[in-house]
Amino acid sequence: MNDLSIERLVPETKTRMQKGFEALLQNFASVRTGKASPALVENMAVEYYGTTTKLRDIASITTPEPRLLVIQPWDQNAVAGIEKAIMAANLGVSPSSDGRVIRLSIPELSEERRAEYGKLVKRQAEDGRVEIRNIRREANEVAKKAEKKSEITEDDLTDTLKEIQDLTDDFIKKIDQALEAKTEELMKV
């Protein structure tokens, strides 16, 4: 980020913050709630012919019922590897397979488990906020260096720092909203 031109600083900062926010949403999606969601398993690493592959790349994942995930590998030889990956992921569900299709029945979450997952998503949200603030700090440093080198004026620096702070505030607000929605989803029985 240090070799970035000052004209590209704010757009690049926004792009980096957006990527951080999207990564957080992906983390949230992988936290189990009481209902079945393909996001729960789609990024799971599966050993497939000696290569680690994401589950979504070797199988279709559907939710025919609110509490049931059906995983249908395109290659029947992948079934054992997928079952092994699901067991290793410690999702709290046991796969049942007929040799062609794997079914995951998602049980209700206990209050204790809901509280655990609530703490987990709060920790993930705080990590997301820290990442956004780190991006802000780096962008501010670039802007201040540009002002010291007389590439921009003091007024331009003030405007740029304000834009960066506004972006930061927007993304922190989005993180808080996503956390609130995920917490509500977790607590819904």
Backbone as CSV, one residue per row, in Angstrom:
resi,resn,N_x,N_y,N_z,CA_x,CA_y,CA_z,C_x,C_y,C_z
1,MET,0.817,-1.191,0.000,0.000,0.000,0.000,0.868,1.265,0.000
2,ASN,2.113,1.155,0.414,2.978,2.322,0.512,3.348,2.925,-0.833
3,ASP,3.349,2.145,-1.912,3.720,2.678,-3.212,2.506,3.147,-4.020
4,LEU,1.383,3.335,-3.341,0.127,3.715,-3.968,0.092,5.216,-4.241
5,SER,-0.423,5.614,-5.402,-0.568,7.042,-5.682,-1.701,7.587,-4.832
6,ILE,-1.620,8.839,-4.497,-2.598,9.447,-3.597,-4.001,9.455,-4.216
7,GLU,-4.103,9.516,-5.559,-5.420,9.491,-6.215,-6.103,8.141,-6.026
8,ARG,-5.325,7.089,-5.944,-5.872,5.735,-5.808,-6.022,5.304,-4.352
9,LEU,-5.570,6.133,-3.425,-5.550,5.735,-2.016,-6.944,5.408,-1.477
10,VAL,-7.888,6.322,-1.629,-9.227,6.100,-1.062,-9.946,4.932,-1.749
11,PRO,-9.968,4.860,-3.097,-10.621,3.703,-3.728,-9.977,2.362,-3.342
12,GLU,-8.649,2.339,-3.259,-7.954,1.108,-2.880,-8.249,0.742,-1.420
13,THR,-8.336,1.737,-0.568,-8.668,1.507,0.838,-10.071,0.915,0.946
14,LYS,-11.008,1.474,0.168,-12.385,0.965,0.177,-12.425,-0.481,-0.294
15,THR,-11.668,-0.793,-1.348,-11.619,-2.161,-1.872,-11.086,-3.129,-0.819
16,ARG,-10.017,-2.731,-0.140,-9.430,-3.607,0.894,-10.406,-3.802,2.052
17,MET,-11.089,-2.746,2.453,-12.067,-2.863,3.540,-13.228,-3.761,3.124
18,GLN,-13.668,-3.633,1.870,-14.759,-4.471,1.363,-14.361,-5.944,1.388
19,LYS,-13.128,-6.230,0.977,-12.650,-7.621,0.994,-12.607,-8.164,2.422
20,GLY,-12.163,-7.341,3.359,-12.140,-7.756,4.762,-13.537,-8.037,5.280
21,PHE,-14.487,-7.189,4.899,-15.878,-7.365,5.321,-16.460,-8.645,4.721
22,GLU,-16.182,-8.894,3.444,-16.692,-10.109,2.792,-16.095,-11.368,3.424
23,ALA,-14.839,-11.304,3.817,-14.208,-12.448,4.496,-14.908,-12.710,5.830
24,LEU,-15.262,-11.639,6.528,-15.979,-11.786,7.797,-17.344,-12.439,7.563
25,LEU,-18.052,-12.005,6.525,-19.356,-12.600,6.223,-19.220,-14.085,5.904
26,GLN,-18.145,-14.450,5.231,-17.898,-15.868,4.940,-17.668,-16.645,6.238
27,ASN,-16.916,-16.040,7.156,-16.694,-16.683,8.457,-18.011,-16.858,9.196
28,PHE,-18.851,-15.829,9.163,-20.159,-15.914,9.814,-20.984,-17.048,9.208
29,ALA,-20.944,-17.178,7.888,-21.749,-18.191,7.203,-21.325,-19.601,7.599
30,SER,-20.059,-19.768,7.970,-19.589,-21.107,8.322,-19.902,-21.474,9.775
31,VAL,-20.476,-20.545,10.543,-20.872,-20.849,11.920,-22.266,-21.454,11.884
32,ARG,-22.396,-22.602,12.469,-23.636,-23.359,12.408,-24.746,-22.707,13.215
33,THR,-25.906,-22.620,12.613,-27.099,-22.193,13.341,-28.020,-23.404,13.399
34,GLY,-29.234,-23.224,13.801,-30.164,-24.349,13.909,-30.666,-24.864,12.580
35,LYS,-30.388,-24.147,11.485,-30.894,-24.615,10.195,-29.738,-24.960,9.250
36,ALA,-30.059,-25.767,8.256,-29.053,-26.219,7.301,-28.705,-25.103,6.327
37,SER,-27.414,-24.959,6.045,-26.950,-23.981,5.076,-25.730,-24.552,4.362
38,PRO,-25.698,-24.507,3.029,-24.536,-25.014,2.300,-23.235,-24.338,2.722
39,ALA,-23.318,-23.083,3.180,-22.115,-22.357,3.599,-21.418,-23.054,4.768
40,LEU,-22.163,-23.875,5.479,-21.609,-24.599,6.614,-20.472,-25.525,6.187
41,VAL,-20.582,-26.098,4.987,-19.593,-27.091,4.551,-18.898,-26.776,3.225
42,GLU,-19.381,-25.816,2.464,-18.880,-25.646,1.099,-17.391,-25.318,1.000
43,ASN,-16.821,-24.664,1.996,-15.390,-24.336,1.950,-14.522,-25.356,2.689
44,MET,-15.133,-26.441,3.110,-14.418,-27.486,3.829,-13.358,-28.128,2.929
45,ALA,-12.176,-28.341,3.477,-11.085,-28.957,2.715,-11.250,-30.478,2.725
46,VAL,-11.264,-31.054,1.535,-11.443,-32.503,1.377,-10.230,-33.052,0.633
47,GLU,-9.726,-34.177,1.128,-8.615,-34.861,0.445,-9.213,-35.613,-0.742
48,TYR,-8.816,-35.217,-1.963,-9.394,-35.787,-3.175,-8.266,-36.139,-4.136
49,TYR,-8.011,-37.422,-4.305,-6.916,-37.917,-5.139,-5.591,-37.254,-4.779
50,GLY,-5.316,-37.179,-3.487,-4.044,-36.652,-3.021,-3.943,-35.134,-3.006
51,THR,-5.013,-34.447,-3.364,-5.014,-32.984,-3.392,-6.090,-32.464,-2.444
52,THR,-5.775,-31.400,-1.731,-6.773,-30.786,-0.872,-7.645,-29.880,-1.738
53,THR,-8.946,-30.162,-1.737,-9.903,-29.476,-2.594,-11.083,-28.996,-1.759
54,LYS,-11.668,-27.866,-2.124,-12.872,-27.399,-1.424,-14.039,-28.286,-1.810
55,LEU,-14.891,-28.563,-0.839,-16.029,-29.459,-1.056,-16.910,-28.976,-2.206
56,ARG,-17.143,-27.671,-2.296,-18.031,-27.151,-3.347,-17.488,-27.415,-4.754
57,ASP,-16.172,-27.700,-4.866,-15.578,-27.957,-6.172,-15.714,-29.414,-6.623
58,ILE,-16.116,-30.291,-5.697,-16.218,-31.708,-6.069,-17.606,-32.298,-5.835
59,ALA,-18.559,-31.466,-5.374,-19.892,-31.993,-5.079,-20.935,-30.885,-5.130
60,SER,-22.174,-31.291,-5.320,-23.270,-30.324,-5.200,-23.804,-30.419,-3.773
61,ILE,-24.171,-29.277,-3.233,-24.657,-29.219,-1.847,-26.041,-28.580,-1.875
62,THR,-27.044,-29.305,-1.412,-28.414,-28.788,-1.429,-29.049,-28.898,-0.054
63,THR,-30.126,-28.140,0.142,-30.881,-28.194,1.395,-32.347,-28.477,1.055
64,PRO,-32.697,-29.747,0.876,-34.077,-30.077,0.522,-35.069,-29.807,1.660
65,GLU,-34.588,-29.783,2.887,-35.415,-29.495,4.062,-34.651,-28.514,4.948
66,PRO,-35.343,-27.781,5.814,-34.660,-26.779,6.654,-33.539,-27.334,7.535
67,ARG,-33.611,-28.603,7.912,-32.595,-29.169,8.795,-31.797,-30.299,8.139
68,LEU,-31.746,-30.312,6.822,-31.046,-31.393,6.125,-30.170,-30.830,5.006
69,LEU,-28.913,-31.256,5.007,-27.980,-30.934,3.930,-27.728,-32.218,3.152
70,VAL,-27.781,-32.136,1.843,-27.488,-33.296,1.004,-26.279,-32.945,0.144
71,ILE,-25.250,-33.782,0.254,-24.011,-33.575,-0.502,-23.897,-34.710,-1.504
72,GLN,-23.867,-34.348,-2.784,-23.775,-35.358,-3.827,-22.496,-35.136,-4.625
73,PRO,-21.461,-35.968,-4.337,-20.198,-35.821,-5.072,-20.386,-36.200,-6.543
74,TRP,-19.644,-35.511,-7.402,-19.704,-35.832,-8.823,-18.933,-37.114,-9.108
75,ASP,-18.017,-37.471,-8.230,-17.244,-38.703,-8.360,-17.504,-39.532,-7.099
76,GLN,-18.056,-40.736,-7.257,-18.409,-41.578,-6.101,-17.198,-41.918,-5.232
77,ASN,-15.993,-41.866,-5.810,-14.786,-42.170,-5.045,-14.483,-41.105,-3.999
78,ALA,-15.144,-39.964,-4.072,-14.894,-38.873,-3.130,-15.716,-39.000,-1.842
79,VAL,-16.681,-39.897,-1.812,-17.586,-40.012,-0.661,-16.828,-40.233,0.643
80,ALA,-15.907,-41.153,0.664,-15.162,-41.451,1.900,-14.359,-40.238,2.363
81,GLY,-13.721,-39.540,1.445,-12.933,-38.360,1.790,-13.803,-37.242,2.352
82,ILE,-14.985,-37.088,1.779,-15.919,-36.057,2.263,-16.389,-36.388,3.673
83,GLU,-16.754,-37.665,3.897,-17.186,-38.072,5.239,-16.082,-37.821,6.257
84,LYS,-14.858,-38.153,5.883,-13.709,-37.960,6.776,-13.534,-36.473,7.103
85,ALA,-13.663,-35.607,6.104,-13.513,-34.158,6.302,-14.610,-33.607,7.208
86,ILE,-15.835,-34.109,7.046,-16.950,-33.655,7.888,-16.714,-34.055,9.342
87,MET,-16.248,-35.267,9.540,-15.967,-35.735,10.909,-14.834,-34.907,11.530
88,ALA,-13.804,-34.605,10.748,-12.652,-33.846,11.238,-13.028,-32.398,11.538
89,ALA,-14.045,-31.865,10.847,-14.441,-30.468,11.036,-15.146,-30.244,12.369
90,ASN,-15.565,-31.310,13.020,-16.191,-31.208,14.336,-17.384,-30.253,14.333
91,LEU,-18.317,-30.482,13.408,-19.507,-29.635,13.285,-20.609,-30.018,14.267
92,GLY,-20.438,-31.143,14.903,-21.483,-31.603,15.812,-22.577,-32.363,15.073
93,VAL,-22.287,-32.787,13.845,-23.235,-33.593,13.076,-22.490,-34.801,12.508
94,SER,-23.219,-35.904,12.398,-22.620,-37.117,11.838,-23.177,-37.353,10.448
95,PRO,-22.299,-37.580,9.478,-22.784,-37.836,8.123,-23.359,-39.239,7.990
96,SER,-24.419,-39.368,7.198,-24.913,-40.699,6.866,-24.847,-40.809,5.353
97,SER,-24.330,-41.954,4.885,-24.074,-42.108,3.463,-24.625,-43.426,2.960
98,ASP,-25.087,-43.395,1.710,-25.517,-44.630,1.068,-24.517,-45.044,-0.024
99,GLY,-23.329,-44.410,-0.002,-22.300,-44.722,-0.989,-22.300,-43.770,-2.171
100,ARG,-23.426,-43.060,-2.357,-23.514,-42.095,-3.460,-23.799,-40.684,-2.954
101,VAL,-24.606,-40.598,-1.918,-25.052,-39.308,-1.386,-24.785,-39.280,0.117
102,ILE,-24.359,-38.122,0.593,-24.124,-37.953,2.031,-25.196,-37.017,2.568
103,ARG,-25.827,-37.426,3.659,-26.853,-36.594,4.285,-26.366,-36.137,5.655
104,LEU,-26.568,-34.844,5.910,-26.238,-34.284,7.225,-27.517,-33.755,7.832
105,SER,-27.932,-34.375,8.900,-29.113,-33.916,9.609,-28.652,-32.927,10.675
106,ILE,-29.121,-31.695,10.586,-28.676,-30.628,11.485,-29.616,-30.592,12.696
107,PRO,-29.102,-30.956,13.874,-29.955,-30.945,15.065,-30.123,-29.523,15.609
108,GLU,-31.115,-29.360,16.463,-31.311,-28.088,17.166,-30.071,-27.796,18.004
109,LEU,-29.747,-26.531,18.159,-28.624,-26.156,19.014,-29.096,-26.036,20.456
110,SER,-28.274,-26.509,21.379,-28.598,-26.337,22.797,-28.298,-24.892,23.186
111,GLU,-28.848,-24.449,24.315,-28.591,-23.075,24.783,-27.101,-22.842,24.978
112,GLU,-26.427,-23.856,25.528,-24.991,-23.759,25.778,-24.219,-23.571,24.470
113,ARG,-24.603,-24.348,23.459,-23.948,-24.274,22.156,-24.231,-22.929,21.488
114,ARG,-25.465,-22.429,21.637,-25.815,-21.120,21.083,-24.945,-20.028,21.702
115,ALA,-24.745,-20.111,23.002,-23.923,-19.115,23.704,-22.470,-19.188,23.211
116,GLU,-21.964,-20.419,23.026,-20.599,-20.608,22.505,-20.451,-19.965,21.131
117,TYR,-21.415,-20.258,20.252,-21.364,-19.706,18.897,-21.535,-18.188,18.926
118,GLY,-22.344,-17.689,19.860,-22.504,-16.245,20.010,-21.176,-15.581,20.348
119,LYS,-20.418,-16.198,21.262,-19.094,-15.666,21.617,-18.152,-15.733,20.418
120,LEU,-18.238,-16.815,19.658,-17.382,-16.985,18.496,-17.630,-15.885,17.460
121,VAL,-18.905,-15.610,17.147,-19.177,-14.582,16.135,-18.810,-13.194,16.642
122,LYS,-18.938,-12.959,17.950,-18.516,-11.663,18.508,-17.004,-11.497,18.361
123,ARG,-16.270,-12.567,18.596,-14.813,-12.537,18.450,-14.438,-12.310,16.977
124,GLN,-15.142,-12.990,16.071,-14.885,-12.800,14.649,-15.183,-11.364,14.222
125,ALA,-16.274,-10.795,14.755,-16.632,-9.410,14.426,-15.559,-8.448,14.931
126,GLU,-15.063,-8.686,16.133,-14.013,-7.813,16.667,-12.743,-7.924,15.829
127,ASP,-12.412,-9.135,15.377,-11.263,-9.309,14.486,-11.469,-8.528,13.187
128,GLY,-12.700,-8.527,12.684,-13.026,-7.772,11.475,-12.860,-6.276,11.690
129,ARG,-13.306,-5.793,12.850,-13.157,-4.365,13.169,-11.685,-3.987,13.242
130,VAL,-10.887,-4.844,13.874,-9.448,-4.587,13.995,-8.818,-4.528,12.602
131,GLU,-9.227,-5.443,11.722,-8.683,-5.442,10.364,-9.026,-4.137,9.645
132,ILE,-10.262,-3.681,9.774,-10.683,-2.421,9.144,-9.861,-1.263,9.700
133,ARG,-9.645,-1.248,10.999,-8.869,-0.163,11.612,-7.403,-0.199,11.175
134,ASN,-6.869,-1.400,11.001,-5.486,-1.515,10.508,-5.364,-0.977,9.090
135,ILE,-6.354,-1.253,8.258,-6.356,-0.726,6.889,-6.417,0.804,6.941
136,ARG,-7.254,1.333,7.842,-7.347,2.790,8.002,-5.994,3.382,8.405
137,ARG,-5.347,2.740,9.374,-4.059,3.237,9.866,-3.028,3.275,8.725
138,GLU,-2.970,2.196,7.943,-2.024,2.145,6.821,-2.325,3.238,5.797
139,ALA,-3.605,3.436,5.481,-3.980,4.463,4.507,-3.640,5.861,5.036
140,ASN,-3.893,6.090,6.323,-3.559,7.385,6.922,-2.055,7.653,6.840
141,GLU,-1.257,6.619,7.087,0.202,6.771,7.011,0.638,7.164,5.598
142,VAL,0.045,6.530,4.591,0.379,6.843,3.205,0.026,8.304,2.906
143,ALA,-1.159,8.732,3.350,-1.589,10.115,3.102,-0.662,11.109,3.804
144,LYS,-0.283,10.809,5.042,0.600,11.718,5.789,1.988,11.795,5.160
145,LYS,2.481,10.671,4.656,3.783,10.674,3.975,3.711,11.509,2.697
146,ALA,2.593,11.396,1.979,2.420,12.164,0.747,2.418,13.663,1.055
147,GLU,1.817,14.041,2.169,1.780,15.458,2.558,3.180,15.928,2.946
148,LYS,3.927,15.085,3.642,5.304,15.436,4.031,6.198,15.610,2.809
149,LYS,5.954,14.806,1.783,6.746,14.897,0.550,6.225,16.018,-0.358
150,SER,5.229,16.764,0.125,4.602,17.866,-0.624,3.901,17.389,-1.896
151,GLU,3.416,16.125,-1.878,2.646,15.619,-3.016,1.209,16.114,-2.948
152,ILE,0.745,16.367,-1.725,-0.597,16.923,-1.533,-0.509,18.065,-0.521
153,THR,-1.542,18.903,-0.520,-1.558,20.031,0.418,-2.121,19.573,1.763
154,GLU,-2.009,20.442,2.738,-2.533,20.144,4.073,-4.056,19.988,4.026
155,ASP,-4.709,20.807,3.210,-6.174,20.695,3.058,-6.556,19.365,2.416
156,ASP,-5.785,18.952,1.399,-6.042,17.656,0.759,-5.848,16.518,1.755
157,LEU,-4.845,16.650,2.593,-4.598,15.628,3.627,-5.798,15.533,4.551
158,THR,-6.293,16.681,4.997,-7.453,16.698,5.900,-8.652,16.038,5.233
159,ASP,-8.900,16.369,3.955,-10.024,15.780,3.222,-9.855,14.269,3.063
160,THR,-8.636,13.850,2.729,-8.355,12.428,2.536,-8.535,11.654,3.840
161,LEU,-8.012,12.199,4.942,-8.160,11.528,6.241,-9.633,11.423,6.624
162,LYS,-10.416,12.448,6.308,-11.857,12.420,6.615,-12.548,11.337,5.775
163,GLU,-12.201,11.259,4.489,-12.791,10.222,3.626,-12.470,8.821,4.154
164,ILE,-11.213,8.625,4.548,-10.790,7.326,5.077,-11.539,7.011,6.372
165,GLN,-11.721,8.012,7.231,-12.449,7.799,8.482,-13.919,7.484,8.206
166,ASP,-14.509,8.168,7.213,-15.903,7.886,6.857,-16.063,6.450,6.361
167,LEU,-15.105,5.997,5.535,-15.125,4.604,5.072,-15.044,3.646,6.259
168,THR,-14.139,3.947,7.174,-13.960,3.104,8.357,-15.260,3.018,9.142
169,ASP,-15.879,4.172,9.385,-17.142,4.204,10.135,-18.224,3.377,9.437
170,ASP,-18.304,3.500,8.100,-19.303,2.750,7.342,-19.096,1.242,7.492
171,PHE,-17.846,0.796,7.365,-17.586,-0.643,7.443,-17.754,-1.178,8.866
172,ILE,-17.401,-0.391,9.865,-17.620,-0.812,11.256,-19.122,-0.973,11.493
173,LYS,-19.915,-0.035,10.945,-21.374,-0.095,11.083,-21.916,-1.360,10.393
174,LYS,-21.395,-1.672,9.189,-21.821,-2.889,8.481,-21.483,-4.139,9.293
175,ILE,-20.306,-4.142,9.906,-19.900,-5.290,10.732,-20.858,-5.440,11.908
176,ASP,-21.191,-4.325,12.560,-22.113,-4.376,13.697,-23.482,-4.897,13.276
177,GLN,-23.954,-4.469,12.104,-25.252,-4.943,11.607,-25.210,-6.437,11.283
178,ALA,-24.115,-6.887,10.668,-23.971,-8.308,10.335,-23.900,-9.151,11.608
179,LEU,-23.195,-8.630,12.624,-23.098,-9.334,13.905,-24.473,-9.445,14.554
180,GLU,-25.209,-8.352,14.539,-26.548,-8.362,15.134,-27.451,-9.379,14.437
181,ALA,-27.399,-9.414,13.100,-28.222,-10.358,12.332,-27.813,-11.807,12.632
182,LYS,-26.512,-12.064,12.698,-26.038,-13.433,12.947,-26.392,-13.859,14.378
183,THR,-26.246,-12.952,15.330,-26.596,-13.275,16.720,-28.079,-13.590,16.826
184,GLU,-28.902,-12.805,16.143,-30.344,-13.045,16.153,-30.664,-14.412,15.544
185,GLU,-29.976,-14.736,14.445,-30.163,-16.026,13.788,-29.762,-17.178,14.714
186,LEU,-28.678,-16.989,15.458,-28.209,-18.021,16.394,-29.195,-18.249,17.534
187,MET,-29.797,-17.182,18.013,-30.675,-17.287,19.177,-32.083,-17.734,18.839
188,LYS,-32.416,-17.732,17.524,-33.738,-18.155,17.095,-33.869,-19.671,17.269
189,VAL,-34.916,-20.081,17.949,-35.114,-21.515,18.210,-36.003,-22.117,17.167
